[in-house]
Amino acid sequence: MKFLILHDTPGRMRLRPDVRAMSIKQADILDAWLRKQPGVERVTVHERTCGIIVYYHGQRSELVNALSGFSYEKAAESLGLLTHSSRLMNREFKKKLVFLVLRHAGTRLLLPEPVRMVLNICVTIPRMMQAVKTAASGRLTVDVLDGIAIGVSLITGDHSTAG
């Protein structure tokens, strides 16, 4: 695979592979493969921009020779099965977070106050039931404290806090 060297200083090289896009799996393979190369200290792979930053010690030519022989297939074979991807987990977390923020904003903007109050009560009932079960067993946990706070908020009419 070809790489374009964008910036090069002793001990640090900024590269871009000659591809239009890079998947999360490809970024993980490239990251793991580069970390296993002799002399490489740190690697940062940005899959969205296809940017790579490699911090190394030793000869630049050794790293360039290793990069010239890189292919995703060979690297995947030599690394074995990659089971955990923090990139994928972060991407999924961001999607969930965006969905929750949009849902919250949509609920606040589109639903009238009485409907939101009923929804808040429906959402808090399972938490209140869990608090009662935990308190009945004689334990004081976070569930009980949450249940008390939710109950007091509902009794005082502060439905936004209870939700």
DSSP file with accessible surface (Angstrom, degrees, kcal/mol):
  #  RESIDUE AA STRUCTURE BP1 BP2  ACC     N-H-->O    O-->H-N    N-H-->O    O-->H-N    TCO  KAPPA ALPHA  PHI   PSI    X-CA   Y-CA   Z-CA
    1    1 A M              0   0   68      0, 0.0    69,-0.3     0, 0.0     2,-0.3   0.000 360.0 360.0 360.0 145.1    0.0    0.0    0.0
    2    2 A K        -     0   0  156     16,-0.2    16,-2.5    67,-0.1     2,-0.4  -0.682 360.0-167.2 -92.6 143.4    1.2    3.5   -0.7
    3    3 A F  E     -A   17   0A  38     -2,-0.3     2,-0.6    14,-0.2    64,-0.0  -0.985  14.5-140.5-127.5 140.8    1.5    6.2    1.9
    4    4 A L  E     -A   16   0A 108     12,-3.3    12,-1.8    -2,-0.4     2,-0.8  -0.883  16.0-138.8-100.4 124.2    2.0    9.9    1.4
    5    5 A I  E     +A   15   0A  59     -2,-0.6    10,-0.2    10,-0.2     3,-0.1  -0.756  24.5 176.5 -84.9 111.4    4.3   11.5    3.9
    6    6 A L  E     +     0   0A  57      8,-2.3     2,-0.3    -2,-0.8     9,-0.2   0.832  67.9   3.4 -83.7 -37.0    2.7   14.8    4.8
    7    7 A H  E     -A   14   0A  83      7,-1.6     7,-3.1     2,-0.1     2,-0.4  -0.980  64.0-171.7-153.3 139.6    5.2   15.9    7.4
    8    8 A D  E     +A   13   0A  56     -2,-0.3     5,-0.2     5,-0.2    -3,-0.0  -0.974  13.0 158.1-142.1 120.1    8.4   14.4    8.7
    9    9 A T  E >   -A   12   0A  51      3,-2.7     3,-2.4    -2,-0.4     2,-0.1  -0.924  58.9 -75.0-127.5 160.1   10.6   15.4   11.6
   10   10 A P  T 3  S+     0   0  134      0, 0.0     3,-0.1     0, 0.0    47,-0.0  -0.364 121.7   8.3 -58.4 120.9   13.1   13.2   13.4
   11   11 A G  T 3  S+     0   0   26     47,-0.2    45,-1.9    -2,-0.1     2,-0.4   0.338 122.6  70.9  92.5  -6.3   11.0   10.9   15.6
   12   12 A R  E <   -AB   9  55A  63     -3,-2.4    -3,-2.7    43,-0.2     2,-0.4  -0.989  52.5-179.9-147.0 133.8    7.6   11.9   14.2
   13   13 A M  E     -AB   8  54A   0     41,-2.5    41,-2.9    -2,-0.4     2,-0.5  -0.999  13.6-155.8-136.7 132.7    6.0   11.2   10.9
   14   14 A R  E     +AB   7  53A  91     -7,-3.1    -8,-2.3    -2,-0.4    -7,-1.6  -0.953  26.6 176.0-109.1 124.2    2.5   12.3    9.7
   15   15 A L  E     -AB   5  52A   1     37,-3.1    37,-2.4    -2,-0.5   -10,-0.2  -0.809  25.5-159.0-125.9 163.7    1.2   10.1    6.9
   16   16 A R  E     -A    4   0A  98    -12,-1.8   -12,-3.3    -2,-0.3    35,-0.2  -0.960  24.2-130.6-141.9 124.8   -1.9    9.6    4.8
   17   17 A P  E     -A    3   0A   3      0, 0.0     2,-2.2     0, 0.0   -14,-0.2  -0.383  29.6-108.3 -71.0 154.4   -2.6    6.3    3.1
   18   18 A D  S    S+     0   0  119    -16,-2.5     2,-0.3    -2,-0.1   -16,-0.2  -0.444  83.2 107.5 -83.2  65.3   -3.5    6.4   -0.6
   19   19 A V        -     0   0   50     -2,-2.2     3,-0.1    31,-0.1     0, 0.0  -0.952  68.7-135.0-137.1 157.1   -7.2    5.5    0.0
   20   20 A R  S    S+     0   0  252     -2,-0.3     2,-0.3     1,-0.2    -1,-0.1   0.861  88.1   5.4 -79.2 -38.9  -10.4    7.5   -0.2
   21   21 A A        -     0   0   72     29,-0.0     2,-0.4    28,-0.0    -1,-0.2  -0.969  60.8-148.1-145.4 158.7  -11.9    6.2    3.0
   22   22 A M        -     0   0   14     25,-0.7    28,-0.1    -2,-0.3     2,-0.1  -0.998  16.1-140.0-132.7 129.4  -10.9    4.0    5.9
   23   23 A S     >  -     0   0   55     -2,-0.4     4,-2.4     1,-0.1     5,-0.2  -0.360  28.9-108.8 -80.7 168.1  -13.3    1.9    7.9
   24   24 A I  H  > S+     0   0   29      1,-0.2     4,-2.4     2,-0.2     5,-0.2   0.913 120.9  51.7 -62.9 -41.1  -13.1    1.5   11.7
   25   25 A K  H  > S+     0   0  152      1,-0.2     4,-2.4     2,-0.2    -1,-0.2   0.917 109.9  48.5 -63.0 -44.1  -11.9   -2.1   11.2
   26   26 A Q  H  > S+     0   0   63      1,-0.2     4,-2.8     2,-0.2     5,-0.2   0.904 110.6  51.4 -63.6 -40.2   -9.1   -1.0    8.8
   27   27 A A  H  X S+     0   0    0     -4,-2.4     4,-2.6     1,-0.2    -2,-0.2   0.911 110.4  49.0 -63.5 -40.0   -8.1    1.8   11.2
   28   28 A D  H  X S+     0   0   28     -4,-2.4     4,-2.6     2,-0.2     5,-0.2   0.910 112.2  48.2 -65.7 -41.1   -7.8   -0.7   14.1
   29   29 A I  H  X S+     0   0   12     -4,-2.4     4,-2.7     2,-0.2     5,-0.2   0.945 113.9  46.1 -63.9 -47.4   -5.8   -3.1   12.0
   30   30 A L  H  X S+     0   0    0     -4,-2.8     4,-2.6     2,-0.2     5,-0.2   0.924 113.5  49.8 -62.4 -42.6   -3.4   -0.4   10.9
   31   31 A D  H  X S+     0   0   21     -4,-2.6     4,-2.1    -5,-0.2    -2,-0.2   0.948 114.0  44.0 -60.8 -50.5   -3.1    1.0   14.4
   32   32 A A  H  X S+     0   0   22     -4,-2.6     4,-1.1     1,-0.2    -1,-0.2   0.897 114.2  50.4 -64.6 -38.9   -2.3   -2.4   15.9
   33   33 A W  H  < S+     0   0   30     -4,-2.7     3,-0.5    -5,-0.2     4,-0.5   0.921 110.6  48.5 -66.2 -43.8    0.1   -3.3   13.1
   34   34 A L  H >< S+     0   0    0     -4,-2.6     3,-1.2     1,-0.2    -1,-0.2   0.889 106.8  56.6 -64.1 -38.0    2.1   -0.1   13.4
   35   35 A R  H 3< S+     0   0  127     -4,-2.1    -1,-0.2     1,-0.3    -2,-0.2   0.795 104.4  54.1 -63.6 -27.1    2.3   -0.5   17.2
   36   36 A K  T 3< S+     0   0  154     -4,-1.1    -1,-0.3    -3,-0.5    -2,-0.2   0.552  84.7 105.9 -84.1  -8.1    4.0   -3.9   16.7
   37   37 A Q  S X  S-     0   0   38     -3,-1.2     3,-1.5    -4,-0.5     2,-0.1  -0.480  83.4-101.6 -73.0 142.1    6.7   -2.5   14.4
   38   38 A P  T 3  S+     0   0  107      0, 0.0    -1,-0.1     0, 0.0     3,-0.1  -0.395 104.6  18.2 -65.4 135.6   10.2   -2.2   15.9
   39   39 A G  T 3  S+     0   0   21      1,-0.3    18,-2.5    -2,-0.1     2,-0.5   0.297  88.6 128.7  90.2  -8.6   11.0    1.4   17.0
   40   40 A V  E <   +C   56   0A  21     -3,-1.5    -1,-0.3    16,-0.2    16,-0.3  -0.688  27.9 174.2 -85.0 125.5    7.5    2.7   17.1
   41   41 A E  E     +     0   0A 120     14,-2.9     2,-0.3    -2,-0.5    15,-0.2   0.859  63.8   3.6 -93.8 -47.7    6.6    4.4   20.3
   42   42 A R  E     -C   55   0A 137     13,-1.6    13,-2.9     2,-0.0     2,-0.4  -0.994  58.3-165.9-144.4 148.6    3.1    5.8   19.7
   43   43 A V  E     -C   54   0A   4     -2,-0.3     2,-0.4    11,-0.2    11,-0.2  -0.996   4.0-171.9-138.5 139.3    0.6    5.7   16.9
   44   44 A T  E     -C   53   0A  53      9,-2.3     9,-2.7    -2,-0.4     2,-0.5  -0.990   7.7-172.7-129.6 123.2   -2.6    7.8   16.3
   45   45 A V  E     -C   52   0A   5     -2,-0.4     2,-0.7     7,-0.2     7,-0.2  -0.975   7.9-163.5-118.6 123.7   -4.9    6.8   13.4
   46   46 A H  E  >> -C   51   0A  84      5,-3.3     5,-1.4    -2,-0.5     4,-1.1  -0.908   2.9-171.3-105.9 106.9   -7.8    9.0   12.5
   47   47 A E  T  45S+     0   0   28     -2,-0.7   -25,-0.7     1,-0.2    -1,-0.1   0.813  80.9  54.8 -72.1 -28.6  -10.2    6.9   10.4
   48   48 A R  T  45S+     0   0  165      1,-0.2    -1,-0.2   -27,-0.1   -26,-0.1   0.887 121.9  27.2 -73.4 -37.1  -12.4    9.8    9.3
   49   49 A T  T  45S-     0   0   87      2,-0.1    -1,-0.2    -3,-0.1    -2,-0.2   0.468 102.0-126.7-100.7  -4.0   -9.6   11.9    7.9
   50   50 A C  T  <5 +     0   0    7     -4,-1.1     2,-0.4     1,-0.2    -3,-0.2   0.850  58.8 149.4  59.0  36.5   -7.3    9.0    7.0
   51   51 A G  E   < - C   0  46A   9     -5,-1.4    -5,-3.3   -35,-0.2     2,-0.4  -0.802  28.2-169.4-102.6 144.6   -4.5   10.6    8.9
   52   52 A I  E     -BC  15  45A   0    -37,-2.4   -37,-3.1    -2,-0.4     2,-0.5  -0.998   6.7-168.4-133.5 133.9   -1.8    8.8   10.7
   53   53 A I  E     -BC  14  44A  29     -9,-2.7    -9,-2.3    -2,-0.4     2,-0.5  -0.993   9.9-171.5-122.4 125.4    0.8   10.1   13.2
   54   54 A V  E     -BC  13  43A   0    -41,-2.9   -41,-2.5    -2,-0.5     2,-0.5  -0.974   9.8-162.7-121.5 125.2    3.7    7.8   14.1
   55   55 A Y  E     +BC  12  42A  60    -13,-2.9   -14,-2.9    -2,-0.5   -13,-1.6  -0.932  28.7 159.7-103.0 128.1    6.2    8.6   16.9
   56   56 A Y  E     - C   0  40A  15    -45,-1.9     2,-0.3    -2,-0.5   -16,-0.2  -0.907  33.2-144.5-143.3 165.3    9.3    6.4   16.5
   57   57 A H        +     0   0  109    -18,-2.5     2,-0.3    -2,-0.3    -2,-0.0  -0.952  65.7  35.5-128.8 154.1   12.9    6.1   17.5
   58   58 A G  S    S-     0   0   57     -2,-0.3     2,-0.3     4,-0.0   -47,-0.2  -0.700 103.4  -5.7 104.9-157.8   15.6    4.7   15.3
   59   59 A Q     >  -     0   0  122     -2,-0.3     4,-1.0     1,-0.1     3,-0.3  -0.550  47.1-147.9 -82.6 136.1   16.0    4.9   11.5
   60   60 A R  H  > S+     0   0  100     -2,-0.3     4,-2.4     1,-0.2     5,-0.2   0.865  97.8  62.3 -65.3 -36.9   13.3    6.5    9.4
   61   61 A S  H  > S+     0   0   64      1,-0.2     4,-2.6     2,-0.2    -1,-0.2   0.851  97.6  56.5 -63.3 -33.0   14.2    4.2    6.5
   62   62 A E  H  > S+     0   0  114     -3,-0.3     4,-2.1     2,-0.2    -1,-0.2   0.924 110.0  44.7 -63.7 -43.8   13.2    1.1    8.6
   63   63 A L  H  X S+     0   0   13     -4,-1.0     4,-2.6     2,-0.2    -2,-0.2   0.916 112.9  50.8 -66.8 -41.4    9.7    2.5    9.2
   64   64 A V  H  X S+     0   0   45     -4,-2.4     4,-2.0     1,-0.2    -2,-0.2   0.914 110.6  49.5 -64.0 -40.9    9.3    3.6    5.5
   65   65 A N  H  X S+     0   0  109     -4,-2.6     4,-1.0     2,-0.2    -1,-0.2   0.903 111.1  49.3 -64.4 -40.9   10.3    0.1    4.4
   66   66 A A  H >< S+     0   0   25     -4,-2.1     3,-0.6     1,-0.2    -2,-0.2   0.921 111.4  49.5 -63.8 -42.4    7.8   -1.5    6.8
   67   67 A L  H >< S+     0   0    7     -4,-2.6     3,-1.4     1,-0.2    -2,-0.2   0.853 103.6  59.8 -65.7 -33.8    5.1    0.8    5.5
   68   68 A S  H 3< S+     0   0   78     -4,-2.0    -1,-0.2     1,-0.3    -2,-0.2   0.798 107.0  47.2 -67.9 -23.9    5.8    0.0    1.9
   69   69 A G  T << S+     0   0   45     -4,-1.0    -1,-0.3    -3,-0.6     2,-0.2   0.309  87.6 122.9 -96.7   9.2    5.1   -3.7    2.5
   70   70 A F    <   +     0   0    3     -3,-1.4     2,-0.3   -69,-0.3     3,-0.1  -0.483  27.1 161.6 -77.3 138.1    1.8   -3.1    4.4
   71   71 A S     >  -     0   0   28     -2,-0.2     4,-2.5     1,-0.1     5,-0.2  -0.972  42.6-127.2-146.9 147.6   -1.5   -4.6    3.3
   72   72 A Y  H  > S+     0   0   24     -2,-0.3     4,-2.5     1,-0.2     5,-0.2   0.875 108.8  53.1 -62.2 -36.4   -4.6   -5.0    5.4
   73   73 A E  H  > S+     0   0  134      2,-0.2     4,-2.0     1,-0.2    -1,-0.2   0.948 112.2  42.7 -65.9 -48.6   -4.8   -8.7    4.6
   74   74 A K  H  > S+     0   0  135      1,-0.2     4,-2.4     2,-0.2    -1,-0.2   0.906 115.4  50.2 -64.1 -41.4   -1.3   -9.5    5.7
   75   75 A A  H  X S+     0   0    1     -4,-2.5     4,-2.2     1,-0.2     5,-0.2   0.909 109.2  50.9 -64.7 -40.8   -1.6   -7.4    8.8
   76   76 A A  H  X S+     0   0   39     -4,-2.5     4,-1.7    -5,-0.2    -1,-0.2   0.895 111.5  49.0 -64.3 -38.3   -4.9   -9.0    9.7
   77   77 A E  H  < S+     0   0  160     -4,-2.0    -2,-0.2     1,-0.2    -1,-0.2   0.924 113.1  45.8 -65.2 -45.1   -3.3  -12.4    9.4
   78   78 A S  H  < S+     0   0   85     -4,-2.4    -2,-0.2     1,-0.2    -1,-0.2   0.826 116.7  44.7 -70.9 -29.4   -0.3  -11.5   11.5
   79   79 A L  H  < S-     0   0   33     -4,-2.2    -1,-0.2     1,-0.2    -2,-0.2   0.756  96.5-151.2 -84.9 -25.6   -2.3   -9.9   14.2
   80   80 A G     <  -     0   0   43     -4,-1.7     2,-0.5    -5,-0.2    -1,-0.2  -0.497  52.2 -11.1  84.9-156.8   -5.0  -12.5   14.5
   81   81 A L        -     0   0  154     -2,-0.2     2,-0.7    -4,-0.1    -4,-0.0  -0.649  59.0-149.6 -85.9 122.1   -8.5  -11.7   15.6
   82   82 A L        +     0   0   77     -2,-0.5    -2,-0.1     1,-0.2     3,-0.1  -0.821  19.6 176.6 -89.3 115.9   -9.1   -8.2   17.0
   83   83 A T        +     0   0  132     -2,-0.7     2,-0.4     1,-0.1    -1,-0.2   0.800  57.4  50.8 -94.7 -29.0  -11.9   -8.6   19.5
   84   84 A H        -     0   0  131      4,-0.0     2,-0.5     5,-0.0    -1,-0.1  -0.928  55.2-175.9-119.7 132.3  -12.2   -5.1   21.0
   85   85 A S     >  -     0   0   25     -2,-0.4     4,-2.0     1,-0.1     5,-0.1  -0.929   9.9-175.1-127.8 108.2  -12.6   -1.8   19.2
   86   86 A S  H  > S+     0   0   62     -2,-0.5     4,-2.6     1,-0.2     5,-0.2   0.829  88.8  59.2 -70.0 -28.2  -12.6    1.3   21.3
   87   87 A R  H  > S+     0   0   37      2,-0.2     4,-2.4     1,-0.2    -1,-0.2   0.934 107.1  45.4 -62.9 -45.9  -13.3    3.3   18.1
   88   88 A L  H  > S+     0   0   79      2,-0.2     4,-2.5     1,-0.2     5,-0.2   0.914 112.7  50.7 -65.1 -41.1  -16.5    1.3   17.4
   89   89 A M  H  X S+     0   0   99     -4,-2.0     4,-2.4     1,-0.2    -2,-0.2   0.924 111.5  48.2 -63.8 -41.7  -17.6    1.7   21.0
   90   90 A N  H  X S+     0   0   89     -4,-2.6     4,-2.5     2,-0.2    -1,-0.2   0.907 110.7  51.2 -64.5 -41.5  -17.0    5.5   20.9
   91   91 A R  H  X S+     0   0   57     -4,-2.4     4,-2.1     2,-0.2    -2,-0.2   0.925 111.8  46.8 -62.6 -43.6  -18.9    5.8   17.6
   92   92 A E  H  X S+     0   0   97     -4,-2.5     4,-2.3     1,-0.2    -2,-0.2   0.905 111.5  51.7 -65.5 -39.9  -21.9    3.9   19.1
   93   93 A F  H  X S+     0   0  125     -4,-2.4     4,-2.6     1,-0.2    -2,-0.2   0.919 109.0  50.3 -62.8 -42.4  -21.8    6.0   22.2
   94   94 A K  H  X S+     0   0  117     -4,-2.5     4,-2.6     2,-0.2     5,-0.2   0.902 109.5  51.1 -63.5 -40.2  -21.8    9.2   20.2
   95   95 A K  H  X S+     0   0  145     -4,-2.1     4,-2.3     1,-0.2    -1,-0.2   0.929 112.3  46.4 -61.9 -44.7  -24.8    8.0   18.2
   96   96 A K  H  X S+     0   0  141     -4,-2.3     4,-2.5     2,-0.2    -2,-0.2   0.911 112.5  50.5 -63.9 -41.7  -26.7    7.1   21.4
   97   97 A L  H  X S+     0   0   86     -4,-2.6     4,-2.4     2,-0.2    -2,-0.2   0.924 110.5  48.4 -64.1 -43.4  -25.8   10.4   22.9
   98   98 A V  H  X S+     0   0   85     -4,-2.6     4,-2.7     1,-0.2     5,-0.2   0.925 111.5  50.9 -63.1 -42.7  -27.0   12.4   19.9
   99   99 A F  H  X S+     0   0  126     -4,-2.3     4,-2.7    -5,-0.2    -2,-0.2   0.931 110.8  48.3 -60.3 -45.1  -30.2   10.5   19.8
  100  100 A L  H  X S+     0   0   82     -4,-2.5     4,-2.5     2,-0.2    -1,-0.2   0.910 112.3  48.2 -63.7 -41.2  -30.9   11.2   23.5
  101  101 A V  H  X S+     0   0   89     -4,-2.4     4,-2.7     2,-0.2     5,-0.2   0.933 113.7  46.8 -65.1 -44.1  -30.2   14.9   23.1
  102  102 A L  H  X S+     0   0  117     -4,-2.7     4,-2.8     2,-0.2    -2,-0.2   0.902 112.8  49.9 -65.3 -39.3  -32.4   15.1   20.1
  103  103 A R  H  X S+     0   0  141     -4,-2.7     4,-2.6    -5,-0.2    -2,-0.2   0.928 112.0  47.9 -64.6 -42.6  -35.2   13.2   21.8
  104  104 A H  H  X S+     0   0  115     -4,-2.5     4,-2.5    -5,-0.2    -2,-0.2   0.942 114.4  45.5 -63.4 -46.5  -34.9   15.4   24.9
  105  105 A A  H  X S+     0   0   41     -4,-2.7     4,-2.3     1,-0.2     5,-0.2   0.914 113.7  49.9 -64.6 -41.4  -35.0   18.6   22.8
  106  106 A G  H  X S+     0   0   24     -4,-2.8     4,-2.8    -5,-0.2     5,-0.4   0.908 111.1  49.1 -63.8 -41.4  -37.9   17.3   20.7
  107  107 A T  H  X S+     0   0   44     -4,-2.6     4,-1.7     1,-0.2    -2,-0.2   0.930 113.1  47.1 -63.0 -44.3  -39.9   16.4   23.8
  108  108 A R  H  < S+     0   0  125     -4,-2.5    -2,-0.2    -5,-0.2    -1,-0.2   0.863 120.5  37.6 -66.9 -35.0  -39.3   19.8   25.3
  109  109 A L  H  < S+     0   0  147     -4,-2.3    -2,-0.2    -5,-0.2    -1,-0.2   0.839 125.1  32.8 -85.8 -34.8  -40.2   21.7   22.2
  110  110 A L  H  < S+     0   0  144     -4,-2.8    -3,-0.2    -5,-0.2    -2,-0.2   0.747 102.2  72.0-100.9 -27.0  -43.1   19.6   20.7
  111  111 A L  S  < S-     0   0   58     -4,-1.7    -1,-0.0    -5,-0.4     2,-0.0  -0.774  78.1-122.4 -96.4 137.8  -45.0   18.2   23.7
  112  112 A P     >  -     0   0   75      0, 0.0     4,-2.1     0, 0.0     3,-0.4  -0.292  31.4-103.6 -70.6 161.7  -47.2   20.3   25.9
  113  113 A E  H  > S+     0   0   89      1,-0.2     4,-2.4     2,-0.2     5,-0.2   0.871 117.0  53.4 -56.8 -45.7  -46.5   20.4   29.7
  114  114 A P  H  > S+     0   0   88      0, 0.0     4,-2.0     0, 0.0    -1,-0.2   0.907 110.1  48.3 -61.3 -37.0  -49.4   18.1   30.8
  115  115 A V  H  > S+     0   0   63     -3,-0.4     4,-2.4     1,-0.2    -2,-0.2   0.916 110.8  51.0 -68.0 -40.5  -48.3   15.4   28.4
  116  116 A R  H  X S+     0   0   40     -4,-2.1     4,-2.5     1,-0.2    -1,-0.2   0.885 107.8  53.7 -63.1 -37.0  -44.7   15.7   29.6
  117  117 A M  H  X S+     0   0   63     -4,-2.4     4,-2.2     2,-0.2    -1,-0.2   0.933 109.5  47.1 -63.4 -44.1  -45.9   15.4   33.2
  118  118 A V  H  X S+     0   0   90     -4,-2.0     4,-2.5     1,-0.2    -2,-0.2   0.923 112.4  50.1 -64.2 -42.6  -47.7   12.2   32.4
  119  119 A L  H  X S+     0   0   80     -4,-2.4     4,-2.3     1,-0.2    -1,-0.2   0.909 109.2  51.7 -61.4 -42.4  -44.7   10.8   30.6
  120  120 A N  H  X S+     0   0   37     -4,-2.5     4,-2.1     2,-0.2    -1,-0.2   0.915 110.1  48.7 -61.5 -41.6  -42.4   11.7   33.6
  121  121 A I  H  X S+     0   0   68     -4,-2.2     4,-1.5     1,-0.2    -2,-0.2   0.937 111.7  49.3 -64.5 -43.3  -44.7    9.9   36.0
  122  122 A C  H  < S+     0   0   77     -4,-2.5    -1,-0.2     1,-0.2    -2,-0.2   0.871 112.8  47.7 -63.7 -36.2  -44.8    6.8   33.7
  123  123 A V  H  X S+     0   0   91     -4,-2.3     4,-0.5     1,-0.2    -1,-0.2   0.858 112.6  48.4 -73.3 -33.6  -41.0    6.8   33.4
  124  124 A T  H  X S+     0   0    4     -4,-2.1     4,-2.3    -5,-0.2     5,-0.2   0.699  90.4  80.6 -83.9 -17.0  -40.5    7.2   37.2
  125  125 A I  H  X S+     0   0   87     -4,-1.5     4,-2.5     1,-0.2     5,-0.2   0.927  91.7  49.3 -58.5 -47.2  -42.9    4.4   38.3
  126  126 A P  H  > S+     0   0   80      0, 0.0     4,-2.2     0, 0.0    -1,-0.2   0.904 112.0  49.3 -60.5 -36.4  -40.4    1.5   37.7
  127  127 A R  H  X S+     0   0  133     -4,-0.5     4,-2.0     2,-0.2    -2,-0.2   0.887 110.7  50.0 -68.2 -38.1  -37.7    3.4   39.6
  128  128 A M  H  X S+     0   0   57     -4,-2.3     4,-2.3     2,-0.2    -1,-0.2   0.909 110.1  50.5 -65.0 -41.3  -40.0    4.0   42.5
  129  129 A M  H  X S+     0   0  105     -4,-2.5     4,-2.4     1,-0.2    -2,-0.2   0.907 109.6  50.5 -63.4 -41.1  -41.0    0.3   42.5
  130  130 A Q  H  X S+     0   0   83     -4,-2.2     4,-2.4    -5,-0.2    -1,-0.2   0.901 109.6  51.5 -62.7 -40.1  -37.3   -0.7   42.6
  131  131 A A  H  X S+     0   0    8     -4,-2.0     4,-2.6     2,-0.2    -2,-0.2   0.911 109.5  49.4 -64.0 -41.4  -36.7    1.7   45.5
  132  132 A V  H  X S+     0   0   95     -4,-2.3     4,-2.5     2,-0.2    -2,-0.2   0.932 111.6  48.9 -65.1 -42.8  -39.7    0.2   47.5
  133  133 A K  H  X S+     0   0  141     -4,-2.4     4,-1.3     2,-0.2    -2,-0.2   0.922 113.6  46.2 -62.3 -43.6  -38.4   -3.4   46.9
  134  134 A T  H  <>S+     0   0    2     -4,-2.4     5,-1.6     1,-0.2     4,-0.3   0.920 113.8  47.9 -67.0 -41.8  -34.9   -2.5   47.9
  135  135 A A  H ><5S+     0   0   53     -4,-2.6     3,-1.4     1,-0.2    -1,-0.2   0.885 107.9  56.1 -66.6 -35.9  -36.1   -0.6   51.0
  136  136 A A  H 3<5S+     0   0   86     -4,-2.5    -1,-0.2     1,-0.3    -2,-0.2   0.805 101.2  58.0 -66.8 -27.6  -38.4   -3.5   52.0
  137  137 A S  T 3<5S-     0   0   70     -4,-1.3    -1,-0.3    -3,-0.3    -2,-0.2   0.521 119.5-111.7 -80.5  -3.7  -35.4   -5.8   51.9
  138  138 A G  T < 5S+     0   0   70     -3,-1.4     2,-0.3     1,-0.3    -3,-0.2   0.626  75.5 124.6  88.7  14.5  -33.7   -3.6   54.6
  139  139 A R      < -     0   0  145     -5,-1.6     2,-0.7     2,-0.0    -1,-0.3  -0.826  51.3-146.9-109.1 147.3  -30.9   -2.2   52.5
  140  140 A L        +     0   0  132     -2,-0.3     2,-0.2    -3,-0.1    -5,-0.0  -0.925  39.4 148.6-112.1 105.0  -30.1    1.4   51.9
  141  141 A T     >  -     0   0   48     -2,-0.7     4,-1.9   -10,-0.1     3,-0.4  -0.673  64.7 -87.0-125.2-176.8  -28.7    1.8   48.4
  142  142 A V  H  > S+     0   0   98      1,-0.2     4,-3.0    -2,-0.2     5,-0.2   0.845 123.4  62.7 -63.0 -33.4  -28.7    4.4   45.6
  143  143 A D  H  > S+     0   0   62      2,-0.2     4,-2.4     1,-0.2    -1,-0.2   0.912 104.4  46.7 -58.6 -43.4  -32.0    2.9   44.3
  144  144 A V  H  > S+     0   0   12     -3,-0.4     4,-2.5     2,-0.2    -1,-0.2   0.932 112.9  48.6 -65.5 -44.4  -33.7    3.9   47.6
  145  145 A L  H  X S+     0   0   97     -4,-1.9     4,-2.4     1,-0.2    -2,-0.2   0.910 111.9  49.6 -64.0 -39.7  -32.2    7.4   47.6
  146  146 A D  H  X S+     0   0   54     -4,-3.0     4,-2.8     2,-0.2     5,-0.2   0.923 110.4  51.0 -61.8 -44.7  -33.2    7.9   43.9
  147  147 A G  H  X S+     0   0    5     -4,-2.4     4,-2.7    -5,-0.2    -2,-0.2   0.904 110.3  48.6 -61.4 -40.9  -36.7    6.7   44.8
  148  148 A I  H  X S+     0   0  100     -4,-2.5     4,-2.7     2,-0.2     5,-0.2   0.938 112.8  47.7 -65.0 -44.9  -37.0    9.2   47.7
  149  149 A A  H  X S+     0   0   53     -4,-2.4     4,-2.2     2,-0.2    -2,-0.2   0.922 114.2  46.4 -63.7 -42.0  -35.7   12.0   45.6
  150  150 A I  H  X S+     0   0   18     -4,-2.8     4,-2.5     2,-0.2    -1,-0.2   0.934 112.8  50.1 -65.9 -44.2  -38.1   11.2   42.7
  151  151 A G  H  X S+     0   0   12     -4,-2.7     4,-2.5    -5,-0.2    -2,-0.2   0.927 111.5  47.4 -61.1 -44.6  -41.1   10.8   45.1
  152  152 A V  H  X S+     0   0   80     -4,-2.7     4,-2.4     1,-0.2     6,-0.3   0.911 111.3  51.9 -64.5 -40.2  -40.4   14.1   46.8
  153  153 A S  H  X>S+     0   0   17     -4,-2.2     5,-2.2    -5,-0.2     4,-0.5   0.913 111.5  46.6 -63.3 -41.4  -40.1   15.8   43.5
  154  154 A L  H ><5S+     0   0   41     -4,-2.5     3,-0.8     3,-0.2    -2,-0.2   0.909 111.9  50.6 -67.1 -40.5  -43.4   14.4   42.3
  155  155 A I  H 3<5S+     0   0  149     -4,-2.5    -2,-0.2     1,-0.2    -1,-0.2   0.908 111.6  47.4 -64.8 -39.6  -45.2   15.4   45.6
  156  156 A T  H 3<5S-     0   0  102     -4,-2.4    -1,-0.2    -5,-0.2    -2,-0.2   0.543 117.1-114.1 -80.3  -6.0  -43.9   18.9   45.4
  157  157 A G  T <<5S+     0   0   43     -3,-0.8     2,-1.5    -4,-0.5     3,-0.2   0.597  72.2 137.0  87.0  11.6  -45.0   19.2   41.8
  158  158 A D     >< +     0   0   67     -5,-2.2     4,-1.8    -6,-0.3     3,-0.2  -0.591  18.9 163.4 -91.4  76.0  -41.4   19.5   40.3
  159  159 A H  H  >  +     0   0   28     -2,-1.5     4,-2.0     1,-0.2    -1,-0.2   0.803  67.3  59.8 -69.5 -29.5  -42.0   17.1   37.4
  160  160 A S  H  4 S+     0   0   75     -3,-0.2    -1,-0.2     1,-0.2    -2,-0.1   0.907 108.6  45.1 -67.9 -36.4  -39.0   18.2   35.4
  161  161 A T  H  4 S+     0   0   88     -3,-0.2    -2,-0.2     1,-0.2    -1,-0.2   0.908 111.8  52.4 -71.0 -40.2  -36.7   17.2   38.3
  162  162 A A  H  <        0   0    6     -4,-1.8    -2,-0.2     1,-0.2    -1,-0.2   0.862 360.0 360.0 -64.1 -33.1  -38.5   13.9   38.8
  163  163 A G     <        0   0   59     -4,-2.0    -1,-0.2    -5,-0.1    -2,-0.2   0.771 360.0 360.0 -73.7 360.0  -38.1   13.1   35.1
